[in-house]
């Protein structure tokens, strides 16, 4: 419309007595085409925006396994020159967690190698001792991480069956493991999971892990993940890198 007005010869229109300052038929046709094109482009944009808003709302409703509004975390890496052995690292983490637990407003403090919802420490393969996979078949896998006994309380993850890790679950004792509810539904729906044994990492000669507990699901493979997870006690092999919760 602006171009049509600029191109109009106003002086000739006034001399001819023309009371309308507008455009010709071709301009009206072009204007209609442009308006139609604008609507044609706007509708897909609006549809895409609606889908994005719907996806955002659905993601907001996904249960990640803990309430992030009540959980704080920090990534800590110990210098290997000072904490060369797992025992040295264990002493540091025990002291750090004890001091954190004493802070006002802190209910519990724990460590985990992974940071949900999309940072698993490891994806490990395993094989159930009482139901191994057939020769040549691939072993199942699940997120695999080490945590200390107070992690579940710090993150608000409930212990649903069995027991939590204890301070006595160290490398010198039996190999124990805690699995998530989704892991149980997938791999042990036909029998109780507590008490079952599995071999981790494809090692057939290693001491098997015994499942001692089942906890709630936590997303470690994205918000669309299934919540499957396997936990081992950090005291069995203390790391120098943890997330403090």
Buried (B, 14 or more C-beta within 10 A) or exposed (E): EEEBEEEBEEEEBEEEEEEEEEBEEEBEEBBEEEEEEEEEEEEEEEEEEEEEEEEEEEEEEEEBBBEEEEEEBEEBEBEEEEBEEBEBBBEBBBEBBEEBBEEEEEEBBBBBBBBBBBBBBBEBBBBBBEEEEEEEEEBBEBBBBBBBBBBBBBBBBEBEBBEBBEEEBBEEEEBBBBBBBBBBBBBBEEEEBBEBBBBBEEEEEEEBBBBBBBBBBBBBBEBEBBBBBBBBBBBBEBBBEBBBB
